[in-house]
């Protein structure tokens, strides 16, 4: 799995992660790609961190309701790895 995150920076203003917009690309295999454009970076990063923590505790599934998105991300752990 690889995650690419692009954030547009305004060098005249200090970076405020709570208001940072960007694009995300999550590659889970050769053809499995999740893309998000103009996403709130802090919301997505929090969802990813929470899911890793839950799966590390031994949870088999974790649902992350990203407030700014229309549908949740569901992370599932199996013997073959993690799927989103």
C-alpha positions in Angstrom: 0.0 0.0 0.0 1.3 3.4 -0.8 -0.1 6.8 0.1 0.6 10.0 -1.9 -0.6 13.3 -0.3 -0.2 16.7 -2.1 -0.9 19.9 -0.3 -0.9 23.3 -1.9 1.2 25.6 0.2 0.9 29.4 0.4 4.3 30.6 1.4 3.0 34.0 2.5 0.8 32.4 5.2 1.8 30.0 7.9 0.6 26.4 7.4 -2.6 25.7 9.2 -3.3 21.9 9.0 -6.9 22.4 10.1 -7.5 24.4 6.9 -5.1 22.7 4.5 -6.6 21.4 1.3 -4.9 18.8 -0.9 -5.2 15.7 -3.0 -4.7 12.1 -1.8 -4.0 8.9 -3.7 -4.0 5.5 -1.9 -2.8 2.6 -4.0 -3.7 -0.8 -2.5 -2.6 -3.0 -5.4 -2.1 -2.8 -9.1 -5.6 -1.7 -10.0 -7.0 -0.7 -6.6 -6.7 3.1 -6.2 -8.6 5.5 -4.0 -8.4 9.1 -5.0 -9.6 12.3 -3.3 -9.4 15.8 -4.6 -9.6 19.0 -2.6 -9.7 17.0 0.6 -9.2 18.3 4.1 -5.8 16.9 4.9 -6.3 16.8 8.7 -9.5 14.7 8.4 -7.9 12.1 6.1 -4.7 11.9 8.2 -6.7 11.4 11.4 -8.7 8.6 9.7 -5.5 6.9 8.6 -3.9 7.1 12.0 -7.0 5.9 13.8 -7.3 2.9 11.5 -3.7 1.9 12.0 -4.2 2.2 15.7 -7.4 0.1 15.7 -5.9 -2.7 13.5 -2.7 -2.7 15.6 -4.9 -3.4 18.7 -6.2 -6.5 16.9 -9.5 -5.1 15.6 -10.4 -6.9 12.3 -12.4 -4.0 11.0 -12.5 -0.3 11.6 -14.9 2.3 10.1 -13.7 5.9 9.9 -16.4 8.4 9.3 -14.7 11.4 7.7 -17.0 14.3 8.5 -16.1 16.1 5.3 -16.8 13.0 3.0 -20.0 11.5 1.9 -19.1 7.9 2.7 -16.9 6.3 5.3 -13.6 4.5 4.9 -13.7 0.9 6.1 -10.4 -0.8 6.9 -10.4 -4.6 7.1 -7.6 -6.8 8.3 -7.1 -10.4 7.0 -4.3 -12.9 6.8 -3.4 -11.4 3.3 -3.1 -7.8 4.6 -5.3 -4.8 4.9 -8.0 -3.7 2.5 -9.8 -0.3 2.4 
